[in-house]
Amino acid sequence: MSKLLRQSFVLLLLMTVITGVLYPLAATGLAQLIFPRQANGSLIVQDGKPVGSVLIGQSFTDPKYFWGRPSATTPNPYNASASSGSNLGPTNPALTDTVRQRIAALRAVDPGNTAPVPVDLVTASGSGLDPEISPAAAQYQLARVAKARGLGTAQVQALVSEFTRGRQLGVLGEPRVNVLQLNLALDAHRFASSPPRGED
């Protein structure tokens, strides 16, 4: 009996070392070696400081920015530690009311826009962290952003096209636009195209 217990303990200790120490270290080391950027969160760094990740959305409400897909995470939107959807079904009145409020917010900042609102601008995803919107959602907002920034629509369209990604391997997923990358590019474009005016 004592021999069986000893063998069991040795096996437990061995498997703990292999699966709890060696495997995680090997996986982490390989990830850092082969995919260092992705292994560290796919961070976007400006002036030596991280400003976000290409994998997690951020909340934008100013008309001069493209808005991302709504987030249902709590207590704050795009809360990576509480990734979840709203769990509201399509027949739930609360979902209908929420969508109406989101449509109203979009119409309020762009009252002249009578185009249909793309669905991804008014519904949250299952994760609540989507960093991307559809090209249609970007096109819906393009004129508003251009007007708010005093830019031509062709200039903004060029940036949207630059940050539009196609289907992976040509067949997986849908074309998409990373909102944070696009908004950072717009800010950089503003500084590049405007003469220095001192600090705000």
MIDOSE-1310 file (N, C-alpha, C; in nm, 2 decimals, decimal comma, always signed):
residues 200
mskl	+0,08/-0,12/+0,00/+0,00/+0,00/+0,00/+0,09/+0,13/+0,00; +0,19/+0,13/+0,09/+0,28/+0,24/+0,09/+0,35/+0,26/-0,04; +0,39/+0,15/-0,11/+0,45/+0,16/-0,24/+0,36/+0,23/-0,34; +0,23/+0,19/-0,34/+0,13/+0,25/-0,43/+0,12/+0,40/-0,40
lrqs	+0,11/+0,44/-0,28/+0,10/+0,58/-0,24/+0,22/+0,66/-0,28; +0,34/+0,60/-0,27/+0,46/+0,66/-0,31/+0,47/+0,69/-0,46; +0,43/+0,58/-0,53/+0,42/+0,59/-0,68/+0,32/+0,70/-0,72; +0,21/+0,70/-0,66/+0,11/+0,80/-0,69/+0,16/+0,94/-0,66
fvll	+0,22/+0,96/-0,55/+0,28/+1,09/-0,51/+0,39/+1,14/-0,61; +0,47/+1,04/-0,65/+0,58/+1,08/-0,74/+0,52/+1,11/-0,88; +0,42/+1,04/-0,92/+0,35/+1,07/-1,05/+0,29/+1,20/-1,04; +0,22/+1,23/-0,93/+0,15/+1,36/-0,91/+0,26/+1,48/-0,92
llmt	+0,37/+1,46/-0,85/+0,47/+1,56/-0,85/+0,53/+1,58/-0,99; +0,56/+1,47/-1,06/+0,61/+1,47/-1,20/+0,52/+1,54/-1,29; +0,39/+1,51/-1,29/+0,29/+1,57/-1,38/+0,27/+1,72/-1,35; +0,28/+1,75/-1,22/+0,27/+1,89/-1,18/+0,39/+1,97/-1,23
vitg	+0,51/+1,92/-1,23/+0,63/+1,99/-1,28/+0,61/+2,00/-1,43; +0,57/+1,89/-1,50/+0,56/+1,89/-1,65/+0,45/+1,99/-1,70; +0,33/+1,97/-1,64/+0,22/+2,04/-1,70/+0,20/+2,18/-1,63; +0,25/+2,19/-1,51/+0,23/+2,32/-1,44/+0,35/+2,42/-1,44
vlyp	+0,47/+2,36/-1,48/+0,59/+2,45/-1,49/+0,66/+2,44/-1,62; +0,70/+2,33/-1,67/+0,77/+2,31/-1,79/+0,69/+2,35/-1,91; +0,57/+2,30/-1,92/+0,49/+2,33/-2,04/+0,45/+2,48/-2,05; +0,40/+2,54/-1,94/+0,38/+2,68/-1,96/+0,50/+2,77/-1,99
laat	+0,62/+2,73/-1,93/+0,74/+2,80/-1,97/+0,78/+2,78/-2,11; +0,76/+2,66/-2,16/+0,80/+2,63/-2,30/+0,70/+2,71/-2,40; +0,57/+2,70/-2,37/+0,47/+2,77/-2,45/+0,50/+2,92/-2,45; +0,52/+2,98/-2,33/+0,55/+3,12/-2,32/+0,68/+3,16/-2,40
glaq	+0,78/+3,08/-2,38/+0,91/+3,11/-2,45/+0,90/+3,10/-2,60; +0,83/+3,00/-2,65/+0,81/+2,99/-2,79/+0,72/+3,10/-2,85; +0,62/+3,14/-2,77/+0,53/+3,25/-2,82/+0,62/+3,38/-2,82; +0,70/+3,41/-2,72/+0,78/+3,53/-2,72/+0,89/+3,52/-2,84
lifp	+0,93/+3,40/-2,87/+1,03/+3,39/-2,98/+0,97/+3,40/-3,12; +0,85/+3,34/-3,14/+0,79/+3,33/-3,27/+0,70/+3,45/-3,29; +0,61/+3,48/-3,19/+0,51/+3,59/-3,21/+0,52/+3,69/-3,09; +0,63/+3,76/-3,08/+0,65/+3,85/-2,96/+0,54/+3,95/-2,95
rqan	+0,50/+4,01/-3,06/+0,40/+4,12/-3,05/+0,27/+4,07/-3,00; +0,22/+3,95/-3,06/+0,10/+3,90/-3,02/+0,10/+3,84/-2,88; +0,21/+3,78/-2,84/+0,23/+3,73/-2,71/+0,22/+3,84/-2,60; +0,25/+3,96/-2,64/+0,25/+4,07/-2,54/+0,12/+4,15/-2,55
gsli	+0,02/+4,10/-2,62/-0,11/+4,17/-2,62/-0,14/+4,25/-2,75; -0,05/+4,24/-2,85/-0,07/+4,32/-2,98/-0,09/+4,47/-2,95; -0,01/+4,52/-2,86/-0,02/+4,66/-2,82/+0,02/+4,76/-2,93; -0,05/+4,87/-2,93/-0,02/+4,98/-3,01/+0,06/+5,08/-2,92
vqdg	+0,18/+5,12/-2,96/+0,26/+5,20/-2,88/+0,29/+5,33/-2,95; +0,27/+5,45/-2,88/+0,30/+5,58/-2,94/+0,38/+5,65/-2,84; +0,49/+5,71/-2,88/+0,58/+5,79/-2,80/+0,63/+5,71/-2,68; +0,65/+5,58/-2,70/+0,70/+5,49/-2,60/+0,59/+5,44/-2,50
kpvg	+0,47/+5,48/-2,52/+0,36/+5,44/-2,42/+0,25/+5,36/-2,50; +0,20/+5,25/-2,43/+0,09/+5,18/-2,50/-0,04/+5,26/-2,49; -0,11/+5,27/-2,60/-0,23/+5,34/-2,61/-0,35/+5,25/-2,63; -0,33/+5,12/-2,65/-0,43/+5,03/-2,67/-0,38/+4,90/-2,73
svli	-0,48/+4,82/-2,76/-0,44/+4,69/-2,83/-0,53/+4,68/-2,96; -0,47/+4,62/-3,06/-0,55/+4,60/-3,18/-0,66/+4,49/-3,16; -0,66/+4,43/-3,05/-0,75/+4,32/-3,02/-0,87/+4,36/-2,94; -0,86/+4,48/-2,87/-0,97/+4,52/-2,78/-1,01/+4,66/-2,82
gqsf	-1,15/+4,68/-2,83/-1,20/+4,81/-2,87/-1,19/+4,91/-2,76; -1,21/+5,03/-2,80/-1,21/+5,14/-2,70/-1,34/+5,23/-2,73; -1,38/+5,30/-2,63/-1,50/+5,38/-2,64/-1,47/+5,52/-2,70; -1,53/+5,55/-2,82/-1,52/+5,68/-2,88/-1,66/+5,74/-2,89
tdpk	-1,68/+5,86/-2,85/-1,81/+5,93/-2,86/-1,80/+6,07/-2,92; -1,68/+6,11/-2,95/-1,66/+6,24/-3,01/-1,69/+6,23/-3,16; -1,77/+6,32/-3,22/-1,80/+6,31/-3,36/-1,68/+6,31/-3,46; -1,57/+6,36/-3,41/-1,45/+6,36/-3,50/-1,38/+6,22/-3,51
yfwg	-1,43/+6,12/-3,43/-1,38/+5,99/-3,43/-1,48/+5,89/-3,49; -1,43/+5,78/-3,55/-1,51/+5,67/-3,59/-1,55/+5,60/-3,46; -1,68/+5,56/-3,45/-1,72/+5,49/-3,33/-1,72/+5,34/-3,36; -1,69/+5,26/-3,26/-1,68/+5,12/-3,27/-1,81/+5,05/-3,24
rpsa	-1,81/+4,92/-3,24/-1,93/+4,84/-3,21/-1,95/+4,86/-3,06; -2,08/+4,88/-3,02/-2,11/+4,89/-2,88/-2,07/+4,78/-2,80; -2,04/+4,80/-2,67/-1,99/+4,70/-2,58/-2,09/+4,69/-2,47; -2,12/+4,56/-2,43/-2,21/+4,53/-2,32/-2,14/+4,50/-2,19
ttpn	-2,01/+4,51/-2,19/-1,94/+4,47/-2,06/-1,96/+4,57/-1,95; -1,95/+4,53/-1,83/-1,98/+4,61/-1,72/-1,86/+4,61/-1,62; -1,83/+4,71/-1,54/-1,91/+4,83/-1,53/-1,87/+4,93/-1,64; -1,77/+4,91/-1,71/-1,73/+5,00/-1,82/-1,73/+4,93/-1,95
pyna	-1,75/+5,00/-2,06/-1,74/+4,94/-2,20/-1,60/+4,89/-2,23; -1,59/+4,78/-2,30/-1,47/+4,72/-2,35/-1,38/+4,68/-2,23; -1,45/+4,63/-2,12/-1,38/+4,58/-2,00/-1,33/+4,44/-2,03; -1,20/+4,42/-2,05/-1,15/+4,29/-2,09/-1,16/+4,19/-1,98
sass	-1,17/+4,24/-1,85/-1,18/+4,14/-1,74/-1,33/+4,10/-1,72; -1,42/+4,15/-1,80/-1,56/+4,11/-1,78/-1,62/+4,09/-1,92; -1,55/+4,03/-2,01/-1,59/+4,00/-2,15/-1,72/+3,92/-2,15; -1,82/+3,98/-2,21/-1,95/+3,92/-2,22/-2,04/+4,00/-2,31
gsnl	-2,15/+3,93/-2,36/-2,25/+4,00/-2,43/-2,37/+4,05/-2,34; -2,47/+4,10/-2,40/-2,58/+4,15/-2,32/-2,67/+4,03/-2,28; -2,67/+3,92/-2,35/-2,76/+3,81/-2,33/-2,90/+3,85/-2,35; -2,93/+3,95/-2,43/-3,07/+3,99/-2,46/-3,11/+3,93/-2,59
gptn	-3,22/+3,85/-2,59/-3,26/+3,79/-2,71/-3,33/+3,88/-2,81; -3,35/+3,84/-2,93/-3,41/+3,94/-3,03/-3,55/+3,98/-3,00; -3,62/+3,91/-2,92/-3,76/+3,95/-2,89/-3,77/+4,02/-2,76; -3,65/+4,05/-2,69/-3,65/+4,12/-2,57/-3,67/+4,27/-2,59
palt	-3,77/+4,33/-2,52/-3,80/+4,47/-2,54/-3,68/+4,56/-2,50; -3,60/+4,51/-2,40/-3,48/+4,59/-2,36/-3,38/+4,60/-2,47; -3,37/+4,50/-2,55/-3,28/+4,51/-2,67/-3,33/+4,61/-2,77; -3,46/+4,61/-2,79/-3,52/+4,70/-2,89/-3,50/+4,84/-2,84
dtvr	-3,52/+4,87/-2,71/-3,50/+5,00/-2,65/-3,35/+5,05/-2,66; -3,26/+4,95/-2,63/-3,12/+4,99/-2,64/-3,08/+5,02/-2,78; -3,12/+4,94/-2,88/-3,09/+4,97/-3,02/-3,15/+5,11/-3,06; -3,27/+5,14/-3,02/-3,33/+5,27/-3,06/-3,24/+5,38/-3,00
qria	-3,20/+5,37/-2,88/-3,11/+5,47/-2,81/-2,98/+5,49/-2,89; -2,92/+5,38/-2,93/-2,80/+5,39/-3,01/-2,82/+5,45/-3,14; -2,93/+5,42/-3,21/-2,96/+5,49/-3,34/-2,98/+5,63/-3,32; -3,05/+5,67/-3,21/-3,08/+5,81/-3,18/-2,95/+5,89/-3,16
alra	-2,85/+5,82/-3,09/-2,72/+5,89/-3,06/-2,65/+5,91/-3,19; -2,65/+5,81/-3,28/-2,59/+5,83/-3,41/-2,65/+5,94/-3,49; -2,78/+5,94/-3,49/-2,86/+6,05/-3,57/-2,83/+6,18/-3,51; -2,82/+6,19/-3,38/-2,80/+6,32/-3,31/-2,67/+6,39/-3,35
vdpg	-2,56/+6,31/-3,37/-2,43/+6,37/-3,41/-2,42/+6,38/-3,56; -2,51/+6,33/-3,63/-2,50/+6,34/-3,78/-2,64/+6,35/-3,83; -2,72/+6,46/-3,80/-2,86/+6,47/-3,84/-2,89/+6,46/-3,98; -2,79/+6,50/-4,07/-2,82/+6,50/-4,21/-2,81/+6,36/-4,27
ntap	-2,76/+6,26/-4,20/-2,74/+6,13/-4,25/-2,86/+6,05/-4,24; -2,92/+6,02/-4,36/-3,05/+5,94/-4,36/-3,03/+5,80/-4,40; -2,90/+5,76/-4,42/-2,88/+5,62/-4,46/-2,91/+5,52/-4,35; -2,95/+5,40/-4,39/-2,97/+5,30/-4,29/-2,85/+5,28/-4,20
vpvd	-2,87/+5,26/-4,07/-2,76/+5,24/-3,98/-2,72/+5,09/-3,98; -2,59/+5,07/-4,01/-2,54/+4,93/-4,01/-2,56/+4,86/-3,88; -2,60/+4,74/-3,88/-2,63/+4,67/-3,76/-2,52/+4,66/-3,66; -2,39/+4,66/-3,70/-2,29/+4,64/-3,60/-2,26/+4,77/-3,53
lvta	-2,32/+4,88/-3,57/-2,31/+5,01/-3,49/-2,41/+5,02/-3,38; -2,51/+4,93/-3,37/-2,61/+4,94/-3,27/-2,63/+4,81/-3,19; -2,56/+4,71/-3,22/-2,57/+4,58/-3,15/-2,43/+4,54/-3,09; -2,42/+4,49/-2,97/-2,30/+4,45/-2,91/-2,27/+4,31/-2,95
sgsg	-2,14/+4,27/-2,95/-2,10/+4,14/-2,99/-2,10/+4,05/-2,87; -2,08/+3,92/-2,89/-2,08/+3,82/-2,78/-1,97/+3,85/-2,68; -1,86/+3,91/-2,72/-1,74/+3,93/-2,63/-1,75/+4,07/-2,57; -1,82/+4,16/-2,64/-1,82/+4,30/-2,59/-1,69/+4,38/-2,61
ldpe	-1,59/+4,32/-2,68/-1,46/+4,37/-2,69/-1,42/+4,40/-2,84; -1,51/+4,39/-2,93/-1,48/+4,40/-3,07/-1,40/+4,53/-3,11; -1,28/+4,51/-3,16/-1,20/+4,63/-3,20/-1,23/+4,68/-3,34; -1,32/+4,61/-3,41/-1,34/+4,64/-3,56/-1,48/+4,66/-3,59
ispa	-1,51/+4,73/-3,70/-1,64/+4,75/-3,75/-1,64/+4,71/-3,90; -1,75/+4,69/-3,96/-1,76/+4,66/-4,10/-1,73/+4,78/-4,18; -1,68/+4,76/-4,31/-1,66/+4,87/-4,40/-1,79/+4,96/-4,41; -1,91/+4,89/-4,41/-2,03/+4,97/-4,42/-2,05/+5,06/-4,30
aaqy	-2,01/+5,02/-4,18/-2,02/+5,10/-4,06/-1,92/+5,22/-4,07; -1,81/+5,20/-4,13/-1,71/+5,30/-4,15/-1,76/+5,40/-4,25; -1,82/+5,35/-4,36/-1,87/+5,44/-4,47/-1,99/+5,53/-4,41; -2,07/+5,47/-4,32/-2,18/+5,54/-4,26/-2,13/+5,66/-4,19
qlar	-2,02/+5,65/-4,13/-1,96/+5,76/-4,04/-1,87/+5,85/-4,11; -1,83/+5,82/-4,23/-1,72/+5,89/-4,30/-1,74/+6,04/-4,32; -1,86/+6,08/-4,37/-1,89/+6,22/-4,39/-1,89/+6,30/-4,26; -1,94/+6,24/-4,15/-1,94/+6,31/-4,02/-1,80/+6,33/-3,97
vaka	-1,72/+6,23/-3,98/-1,58/+6,25/-3,93/-1,50/+6,35/-4,02; -1,52/+6,34/-4,15/-1,45/+6,44/-4,24/-1,49/+6,58/-4,21; -1,62/+6,60/-4,19/-1,68/+6,74/-4,16/-1,62/+6,78/-4,02; -1,63/+6,70/-3,92/-1,58/+6,74/-3,79/-1,43/+6,77/-3,78
rglg	-1,36/+6,72/-3,87/-1,21/+6,74/-3,88/-1,17/+6,84/-3,98; -1,27/+6,89/-4,06/-1,23/+6,98/-4,17/-1,15/+6,92/-4,28; -1,17/+6,79/-4,30/-1,10/+6,72/-4,40/-1,19/+6,68/-4,52; -1,13/+6,66/-4,64/-1,21/+6,61/-4,75/-1,25/+6,47/-4,73
taqv	-1,36/+6,43/-4,78/-1,41/+6,29/-4,77/-1,31/+6,19/-4,84; -1,24/+6,24/-4,94/-1,15/+6,16/-5,01/-1,03/+6,13/-4,92; -0,98/+6,22/-4,84/-0,87/+6,20/-4,75/-0,91/+6,10/-4,64; -1,03/+6,11/-4,59/-1,07/+6,01/-4,49/-1,10/+5,88/-4,55
qalv	-1,15/+5,88/-4,67/-1,17/+5,75/-4,74/-1,04/+5,68/-4,76; -0,94/+5,75/-4,79/-0,81/+5,69/-4,82/-0,76/+5,62/-4,69; -0,78/+5,68/-4,57/-0,74/+5,62/-4,45/-0,82/+5,50/-4,41; -0,95/+5,51/-4,44/-1,04/+5,39/-4,42/-1,00/+5,28/-4,50
seft	-0,97/+5,30/-4,63/-0,92/+5,20/-4,72/-0,79/+5,14/-4,67; -0,70/+5,22/-4,61/-0,57/+5,17/-4,56/-0,59/+5,08/-4,45; -0,69/+5,10/-4,36/-0,71/+5,02/-4,24/-0,82/+4,92/-4,26; -0,86/+4,89/-4,38/-0,96/+4,79/-4,41/-0,89/+4,66/-4,44
rgrq	-0,92/+4,56/-4,37/-0,86/+4,42/-4,39/-0,96/+4,33/-4,45; -0,91/+4,25/-4,54/-1,00/+4,16/-4,61/-1,02/+4,03/-4,53; -1,08/+3,93/-4,59/-1,10/+3,80/-4,53/-0,97/+3,73/-4,51; -0,95/+3,67/-4,40/-0,83/+3,59/-4,37/-0,82/+3,48/-4,47
lgvl	-0,70/+3,47/-4,53/-0,68/+3,36/-4,63/-0,77/+3,37/-4,75; -0,84/+3,49/-4,76/-0,93/+3,51/-4,87/-1,07/+3,45/-4,85; -1,09/+3,37/-4,75/-1,22/+3,31/-4,73/-1,28/+3,32/-4,59; -1,20/+3,34/-4,49/-1,24/+3,33/-4,35/-1,28/+3,47/-4,30
gepr	-1,40/+3,48/-4,24/-1,45/+3,60/-4,18/-1,50/+3,70/-4,28; -1,51/+3,83/-4,24/-1,56/+3,93/-4,33/-1,46/+4,05/-4,33; -1,46/+4,13/-4,43/-1,38/+4,25/-4,43/-1,41/+4,34/-4,31; -1,31/+4,40/-4,25/-1,32/+4,48/-4,13/-1,23/+4,59/-4,12
vnvl	-1,26/+4,69/-4,04/-1,18/+4,81/-4,02/-1,15/+4,82/-3,87; -1,02/+4,83/-3,83/-0,98/+4,85/-3,69/-1,00/+4,99/-3,65; -1,09/+5,01/-3,56/-1,13/+5,15/-3,52/-1,02/+5,23/-3,45; -0,95/+5,17/-3,36/-0,84/+5,24/-3,29/-0,73/+5,28/-3,38
qlnl	-0,69/+5,19/-3,47/-0,58/+5,22/-3,56/-0,63/+5,33/-3,65; -0,75/+5,33/-3,70/-0,80/+5,43/-3,79/-0,81/+5,57/-3,72; -0,86/+5,57/-3,60/-0,86/+5,70/-3,52/-0,73/+5,75/-3,49; -0,63/+5,67/-3,46/-0,50/+5,72/-3,43/-0,43/+5,77/-3,56
alda	-0,46/+5,71/-3,67/-0,41/+5,76/-3,80/-0,47/+5,89/-3,83; -0,60/+5,91/-3,80/-0,67/+6,04/-3,82/-0,60/+6,15/-3,74; -0,57/+6,12/-3,61/-0,51/+6,22/-3,53/-0,37/+6,25/-3,58; -0,30/+6,15/-3,63/-0,16/+6,17/-3,68/-0,17/+6,26/-3,81
hrfa	-0,27/+6,23/-3,89/-0,30/+6,30/-4,02/-0,32/+6,45/-3,99; -0,40/+6,48/-3,88/-0,43/+6,61/-3,84/-0,31/+6,69/-3,81; -0,22/+6,63/-3,73/-0,09/+6,69/-3,69/+0,00/+6,71/-3,81; +0,00/+6,61/-3,90/+0,08/+6,62/-4,02/+0,04/+6,73/-4,12
sspp	-0,10/+6,75/-4,12/-0,15/+6,84/-4,22/-0,17/+6,98/-4,17; -0,16/+7,00/-4,04/-0,18/+7,13/-3,98/-0,05/+7,19/-3,93; -0,03/+7,32/-3,94/+0,09/+7,38/-3,88/+0,09/+7,37/-3,73; +0,20/+7,37/-3,67/+0,20/+7,37/-3,52/+0,14/+7,49/-3,46
rged	+0,05/+7,47/-3,36/-0,02/+7,59/-3,30/+0,01/+7,60/-3,15; +0,11/+7,53/-3,10/+0,13/+7,53/-2,96/+0,04/+7,43/-2,89; +0,05/+7,42/-2,76/-0,02/+7,33/-2,68/-0,17/+7,38/-2,66; -0,26/+7,28/-2,65/-0,40/+7,32/-2,63/-0,42/+7,36/-2,48
